[in-house]
Amino acid sequence: MEKVVVYAPATTANLGPGFDVFGMALEQPHDIVVITRLPVHDGLKIHASGPFSEGIPVDPEKNTAGVVAQHFLQEFSIKSGLLIEIEKRIPPGFGLGSSAASAAAVAYGLNVLFNLGLDRRQLVHLAAKGEIASAGFEHADNVSAAIYGGFVIIRAYDPLDIVPLKAPENLGVCVAIPKLPPQPKKTEKARAVLPKMVPLEKIRSNVGNAAAMAVGFAIGDVELIGRSMSDAIVEPARASLIPGYHIVREEALKAGAYGVAISGAGPSMIAVVDSSPAVISRVTAAMQRGFKSAGVVAETFYTKPGKGVTLLGVQ
């Protein structure tokens, strides 16, 4: 085997109360990553193409895919060069797991290419190391969702313990991406505004909502999932970073969304709905209208929870 082609989904993290704990894969958008084995003297090379490739670093030290590949080569004593070609269809820097998709695709693809026999938890552990390149630290919510698909709960980080759950068939996701200038190290900045001390009543509120959301996924109750997308700790601190946040949330709920939240570190926002075409149309229009009222143009689209990284072909 000399080449693998991997599908990697966009993801959304936190979903309100599940900071660094909840993640969900999305059907759209997605990246395509091709990994080709090269002679060892060729080293590690990264090429980026696609509609969102501009600005993607091709230095392996600064690209999540490159960081993951380096860890694999070192940890498993692999003597090979590699060419990683990333067709970037997930916009980077907007809270849709763009960096996680690259990291997850490479972890999955190298496992296949070199027949390493790693399980999904081990792949998450290695893929999370790639997030250092984009966020400055390891975090597993997005890469877990990208590798497992569906909805995931990071029960613990040390040792890593992941609980995957299937999303309800009628769960829909309306996504609004505000056209704001990309911010370098955006995730680090979004974490910098978080409170250092949190009142007990806010912790109680988040624990209640997080527990109820997990139950909602377990029993397939979309309304309960949406009703639980309320965060008393992180989103209030980050709201000021997203022009129109409060209006977008209010308008989407009025239009029939069950719940609204910042997607990951933002600035994209997601709304959970049932799969009724009428509701989807109303909610996406309301989110776009909410951003427009704040003077921001936003792209909106509808998607559903999706599968994890998938092998598309080998050669």
Beta strands, then each sheet from edge to edge (+ up, - down):
strand 1: 3-13
strand 2: 22-38
strand 3: 44-49
strand 4: 81-87
strand 5: 151-157
strand 6: 160-165
strand 7: 171-178
strand 8: 259-262
strand 9: 269-274
strand 10: 298-303
strand 11: 310-314
sheet 1: 3+ 4+ 2- 1+ 11-
sheet 2: 3+ 4+ 2- 5+ 6-
sheet 3: 8+ 9- 7+ 10-
end
